[in-house]
Amino acid sequence: MRLAFRPVLLGVLVLGAAAPARAYDGGHLYSGYVYTPGGGYPLALPETLRATITVPLADKPAGAADTLRQLFPALAACWSAPRFTATPHGPDVQVTARLSLRRDGSLIGTPRITYAAGIPDSDRPALTRATVAALGRCTPVRLTPGLGRAIAGRPMALRFVYHPPA
């Protein structure tokens, strides 16, 4: 009985009337959902939270982070310079990690390294591993409930700048 029902259902789907194509009228694609009478919010991707931190930090942050200004140093507190096999190019080494946090301050997935400069290509994997490992050691970061709600799931780009000793 089950096999006999399938061809009938398939026939209904194939023979059903197609919706007429309409030209784009310049309105909002999600007009019924987002832009309703009385207000609404436009659909958009969340903005990336960005910061630049000079590492290693002299003082480790204490207490739960309540602002972004307190959060980024707390994430960078565990960073330490990897052992480089060659002399870095230029006055500083830079690496940028892209990550997201949950409300409790734990990482969502593995951070991605999106930029690295100031080092030879042979040292790039060591710098990448050191940065991802540092973020793993520093998380879950202590957050206040308000900051946790505000940043949960939002992308962050954290740039570490390291000035190697001369």
BELMO-V982701 format. One line per field, one symbol per residue. ss: DSSP state (2 for helix, 1 for strand, 0 for the rest). phi: phi as a letter, one per 30 degrees, with the letter a starting at -180 (. if undefined). Layout:
ss=???
phi=???
This chain:
ss=0222222222222220000000000000000000010010000000001111111000000000100222222222000000000000000011111110100000100001111110002222222222222222220000102222222100011111110000
phi=.ddddedddddddddddddddbddcidddcddccccejjlbddadddddbabbdcdddbddciddcbddddddddcdcdbdddddbdddjdbcbbcccabcdddjddcicdcdcabbjbdedceddddddddddddddcdddbdeddeddceiddbcccccccddd
